[in-house]
Amino acid sequence: MTSIDAVLTAARTETQLPPSGRTVVEHVLALDCPEAPGIVHAVSGFLLDHGCDIIDNKQFGGRTDPADSHFFMRIHFASDGDAATTERLREAFASVAEDFGMRWQMDPHGAKRRVLIMVSKFEHCLNDLLFRARTGELPMEVVAVVSNHRDHQRLVEWHSIPFVHIPVTAGSKPAAEAALLDLIGDLDVELVVLARYMQVLSDDLTRRLDGRAINIHHSFLPSFKGAKPYHQAYARGVKTVGATAHYVNAELDEGPIIAQQVVEVDHTFSPEDLVAAGRDTECKALSNAVRWHCEGRVFLQGNRTVVLR
């Protein structure tokens, strides 16, 4: 991390308050658990007991979702303290979480996730993610870019990010996936983003990446499969172009949906115009999905997601 990045990160996570001499640190608590009486009371009581102020609270479940008696909550809060405060609060909150059988995480607000991006030959989503990460729009640190081609090596290295070429053939696919898993482990990767990576992942790899790999595809699937889907759509006179970002699972392009984008088109759009419109929707859907995941807003529940925006 450069000195500038360090200053920006500190500014997002700590606010000096000269009048009282206090230092305020901000945190995000994301949790889900089976619905039960007293969850909100227990969480808010914990925050009160530890001198915390709630900045923003989103929740869903219980009576609002009677078909699935599960509860979801994301709280952005502040407290007095320093860089070690989050860990102390984690230790103290563990007993509350255990009482309700919670899945939960608590992190400093604005913490950057360690992200590995995978790409093949289409560069628009890669370029968009790298730009948004570089400008601080996405709370992530791109620790490496992996590709089965070398087309975008110069772009990645211009951003001072390691580029890793892992070629894939029918015979080398198991070895390529093993190399990828080793890289993910060595770099302590928290999220893998398939930014138009055109190789199908094996069932074993998708299981290992369950809940921490996001893919993007055009929303024409399954209507227009195979080569040149936008040209197929043009031939059918489509009236909307869209894209879907979802978690990766063993069902090709059918994982739990995180974000979608749609734009209206009409008969005046050429196949090239549809491709351009499709690129825009893919970039926006993918960047939204990555942002919401990194900010702790996405909860996996079976075959769907709950996104507390």
Legacy VTK file of the C-alpha trace (Angstrom):
# vtk DataFile Version 3.0
C-alpha trace
ASCII
DATASET POLYDATA
POINTS 309 float
0.000 0.000 0.000
1.341 3.417 -0.944
1.526 6.232 1.571
-1.380 7.988 -0.197
-3.522 4.855 0.019
-2.664 4.523 3.698
-3.778 8.099 4.347
-7.051 7.555 2.480
-7.759 4.316 4.332
-7.063 5.940 7.679
-9.362 8.819 6.777
-12.185 6.397 6.040
-11.763 4.385 9.239
-10.744 6.983 11.807
-12.057 10.474 12.467
-10.201 12.766 14.847
-12.444 14.875 17.042
-10.205 17.650 18.434
-12.772 19.231 20.827
-12.914 16.159 23.067
-9.603 14.603 22.123
-11.362 11.354 21.240
-10.610 9.046 18.363
-13.647 7.468 16.726
-13.347 4.275 14.701
-16.088 2.889 12.483
-17.033 -0.751 11.993
-19.476 -2.900 10.019
-21.249 -5.876 11.585
-23.023 -8.235 9.179
-24.951 -11.210 10.532
-27.662 -13.722 9.756
-29.327 -16.422 11.808
-32.614 -18.280 12.271
-35.421 -15.922 13.240
-35.946 -15.693 17.010
-37.273 -13.128 19.486
-34.730 -10.705 20.895
-32.104 -10.584 18.135
-32.297 -6.828 17.539
-32.476 -6.190 21.280
-29.378 -8.311 21.910
-27.339 -6.662 19.147
-28.372 -3.106 19.967
-27.858 -3.809 23.670
-24.351 -5.058 22.975
-23.516 -1.903 21.034
-24.966 0.290 23.795
-23.028 -1.548 26.498
-19.800 -1.002 24.560
-20.385 2.698 23.970
-21.110 2.368 20.238
-23.257 4.676 18.086
-25.259 3.236 15.171
-24.668 5.160 11.946
-26.766 2.984 9.629
-28.834 -0.163 10.095
-30.402 -2.465 7.488
-32.301 -5.630 8.334
-34.614 -8.154 6.689
-36.448 -11.257 7.786
-38.797 -12.434 10.452
-42.323 -11.237 9.814
-41.214 -9.456 6.637
-40.338 -12.835 5.130
-42.689 -15.460 6.624
-41.837 -18.007 3.912
-38.259 -18.219 5.184
-37.864 -17.628 8.914
-34.337 -16.283 8.697
-33.012 -12.930 9.844
-30.384 -10.708 8.168
-28.759 -7.570 9.546
-25.986 -5.128 8.615
-25.008 -2.362 11.029
-22.515 0.430 10.417
-21.500 1.819 13.810
-18.850 3.916 15.517
-17.036 3.686 18.816
-14.180 5.231 20.708
-10.933 3.373 20.257
-8.045 2.683 17.970
-6.934 0.192 15.339
-7.265 -2.707 17.810
-10.856 -1.887 18.791
-12.489 -4.043 16.115
-10.738 -7.175 17.377
-11.763 -6.435 20.970
-15.373 -5.984 19.873
-15.212 -9.228 17.879
-14.110 -11.154 20.961
-16.868 -9.621 23.061
-19.595 -10.203 20.451
-18.803 -13.914 20.044
-21.040 -14.900 22.977
-24.006 -12.965 21.548
-23.517 -14.660 18.182
-23.331 -18.081 19.813
-26.616 -17.548 21.655
-28.479 -17.076 18.359
-26.445 -19.366 16.086
-25.292 -16.456 13.943
-23.070 -16.407 10.887
-21.341 -13.079 11.264
-18.376 -10.895 10.513
-17.209 -7.599 11.935
-14.663 -5.466 10.092
-13.352 -1.912 10.092
-15.538 0.263 7.884
-13.910 0.722 4.492
-11.634 -2.309 4.870
-10.303 -3.474 1.509
-10.907 -7.080 0.444
-8.132 -9.030 -1.242
-9.457 -9.726 -4.748
-8.136 -11.837 -7.619
-9.555 -11.077 -11.071
-9.741 -13.633 -13.877
-10.137 -12.633 -17.529
-9.815 -14.069 -21.034
-9.889 -11.824 -24.121
-12.746 -9.384 -23.474
-11.236 -6.560 -21.441
-14.115 -4.166 -20.678
-15.021 -5.584 -17.230
-11.364 -5.929 -16.250
-10.588 -2.360 -17.246
-13.641 -1.066 -15.380
-12.771 -2.930 -12.173
-9.129 -1.833 -12.254
-10.169 1.804 -12.728
-12.733 1.677 -9.905
-10.222 0.002 -7.586
-7.507 2.535 -8.462
-9.790 5.497 -7.750
-11.029 4.014 -4.469
-14.592 3.541 -5.673
-14.432 -0.174 -4.853
-13.164 -1.239 -1.405
-10.773 -3.861 -2.709
-7.100 -4.531 -3.293
-6.502 -6.374 -6.556
-3.694 -8.748 -5.569
-3.357 -10.390 -9.001
-4.982 -10.835 -12.399
-5.043 -14.342 -13.875
-5.662 -15.034 -17.552
-5.471 -17.921 -19.975
-4.191 -15.405 -22.568
-1.563 -12.664 -22.496
-3.653 -10.007 -24.248
-4.057 -7.753 -21.197
-0.707 -8.208 -19.508
0.478 -4.657 -20.283
-2.763 -3.126 -18.998
-2.535 -5.025 -15.723
1.133 -4.277 -15.201
0.497 -0.583 -15.928
-1.672 -0.668 -12.793
1.314 -2.205 -10.927
-0.624 -5.426 -10.343
0.907 -8.892 -10.824
-0.235 -10.616 -14.016
-0.280 -14.436 -13.957
-0.630 -16.376 -17.205
-2.202 -19.809 -16.661
-2.902 -21.373 -20.072
-5.749 -23.875 -20.197
-6.233 -26.792 -22.576
-8.419 -29.868 -22.240
-5.427 -31.859 -21.053
-3.964 -29.198 -18.749
-7.161 -28.031 -17.045
-6.679 -30.011 -13.774
-3.114 -28.704 -13.434
-4.239 -25.160 -14.292
-6.933 -25.225 -11.617
-4.464 -26.630 -9.085
-2.093 -23.756 -9.869
-4.961 -21.297 -9.469
-5.900 -22.706 -6.061
-2.279 -22.512 -4.934
-2.171 -18.861 -5.991
-5.427 -18.101 -4.164
-4.002 -19.644 -1.010
-0.589 -17.999 -1.289
-2.124 -14.544 -1.813
-4.770 -14.963 0.907
-7.497 -14.123 -1.629
-10.917 -13.288 -0.184
-12.845 -12.940 -3.464
-12.357 -14.222 -7.021
-14.003 -12.200 -9.805
-14.537 -13.763 -13.217
-14.469 -10.645 -15.410
-15.454 -12.383 -18.661
-13.252 -15.396 -17.988
-14.369 -17.824 -20.672
-13.230 -21.148 -19.222
-15.781 -23.363 -17.450
-14.667 -24.133 -13.904
-14.793 -27.704 -12.643
-17.344 -28.754 -10.018
-14.529 -29.291 -7.527
-13.187 -25.768 -8.017
-16.625 -24.171 -7.725
-17.199 -26.022 -4.455
-13.893 -24.740 -3.093
-14.828 -21.177 -4.096
-18.406 -21.381 -2.837
-19.624 -17.932 -1.783
-16.393 -16.176 -2.755
-16.412 -16.193 -6.575
-18.521 -13.842 -8.710
-19.220 -14.227 -12.431
-20.824 -11.952 -15.037
-22.839 -12.920 -18.096
-25.304 -11.323 -20.467
-28.932 -11.799 -19.446
-29.869 -13.319 -22.791
-28.954 -16.697 -21.364
-30.377 -19.233 -21.864
-32.208 -17.710 -24.868
-29.092 -16.944 -26.893
-26.342 -19.423 -26.139
-23.143 -20.013 -28.031
-21.222 -17.628 -30.248
-22.215 -13.994 -30.846
-25.252 -13.786 -28.547
-25.820 -10.112 -29.357
-25.958 -10.874 -33.061
-28.502 -13.595 -32.310
-30.476 -11.063 -30.281
-30.366 -8.584 -33.159
-31.804 -11.202 -35.488
-34.702 -11.699 -33.059
-35.372 -7.983 -32.586
-34.810 -7.817 -28.837
-36.028 -4.744 -26.952
-33.800 -4.966 -23.863
-30.145 -5.716 -23.238
-29.056 -6.836 -19.807
-26.427 -8.490 -17.653
-26.411 -10.605 -14.498
-23.713 -10.913 -11.838
-23.974 -14.020 -9.682
-22.050 -16.314 -7.389
-20.366 -19.209 -9.142
-21.700 -22.700 -8.583
-21.776 -26.028 -10.419
-24.794 -24.943 -12.503
-23.300 -22.948 -15.379
-24.475 -19.301 -15.223
-27.260 -20.204 -12.774
-25.684 -19.328 -9.423
-27.377 -17.062 -6.842
-27.977 -13.642 -8.414
-26.390 -10.586 -6.780
-26.963 -7.747 -9.271
-28.614 -7.159 -12.640
-28.695 -4.289 -15.123
-31.076 -3.748 -18.046
-31.218 -1.067 -20.749
-33.899 -0.573 -23.394
-32.952 -0.892 -27.074
-34.939 -0.799 -30.300
-34.863 -1.538 -34.018
-32.360 1.237 -34.694
-29.618 -0.619 -32.785
-27.140 -2.466 -34.977
-25.439 -5.633 -33.679
-22.442 -3.452 -32.802
-24.715 -1.068 -30.862
-26.131 -4.008 -28.916
-22.624 -5.224 -28.098
-21.711 -1.746 -26.803
-24.875 -1.537 -24.705
-24.185 -5.022 -23.385
-20.663 -4.065 -22.328
-22.025 -1.181 -20.271
-24.580 -3.345 -18.469
-21.978 -6.037 -17.776
-19.547 -3.524 -16.249
-22.197 -1.936 -14.043
-23.754 -5.195 -12.842
-20.352 -6.676 -12.027
-19.011 -3.605 -10.227
-22.206 -3.389 -8.143
-21.964 -7.054 -7.184
-18.299 -6.720 -6.228
-18.955 -3.561 -4.192
-21.890 -5.049 -2.289
-19.947 -8.227 -1.541
-16.886 -6.323 -0.336
-19.033 -4.056 1.836
-20.646 -7.041 3.559
-24.078 -6.387 2.078
-24.658 -9.778 0.404
-25.958 -12.818 2.279
-26.191 -16.240 0.652
-29.334 -18.125 1.570
-29.830 -21.313 -0.408
-30.201 -20.523 -4.106
-30.751 -16.809 -3.641
-29.127 -13.797 -2.055
-30.322 -11.075 0.279
-28.603 -7.749 -0.460
-28.936 -5.115 2.266
-28.256 -1.948 0.295
LINES 1 310
309 0 1 2 3 4 5 6 7 8 9 10 11 12 13 14 15 16 17 18 19 20 21 22 23 24 25 26 27 28 29 30 31 32 33 34 35 36 37 38 39 40 41 42 43 44 45 46 47 48 49 50 51 52 53 54 55 56 57 58 59 60 61 62 63 64 65 66 67 68 69 70 71 72 73 74 75 76 77 78 79 80 81 82 83 84 85 86 87 88 89 90 91 92 93 94 95 96 97 98 99 100 101 102 103 104 105 106 107 108 109 110 111 112 113 114 115 116 117 118 119 120 121 122 123 124 125 126 127 128 129 130 131 132 133 134 135 136 137 138 139 140 141 142 143 144 145 146 147 148 149 150 151 152 153 154 155 156 157 158 159 160 161 162 163 164 165 166 167 168 169 170 171 172 173 174 175 176 177 178 179 180 181 182 183 184 185 186 187 188 189 190 191 192 193 194 195 196 197 198 199 200 201 202 203 204 205 206 207 208 209 210 211 212 213 214 215 216 217 218 219 220 221 222 223 224 225 226 227 228 229 230 231 232 233 234 235 236 237 238 239 240 241 242 243 244 245 246 247 248 249 250 251 252 253 254 255 256 257 258 259 260 261 262 263 264 265 266 267 268 269 270 271 272 273 274 275 276 277 278 279 280 281 282 283 284 285 286 287 288 289 290 291 292 293 294 295 296 297 298 299 300 301 302 303 304 305 306 307 308
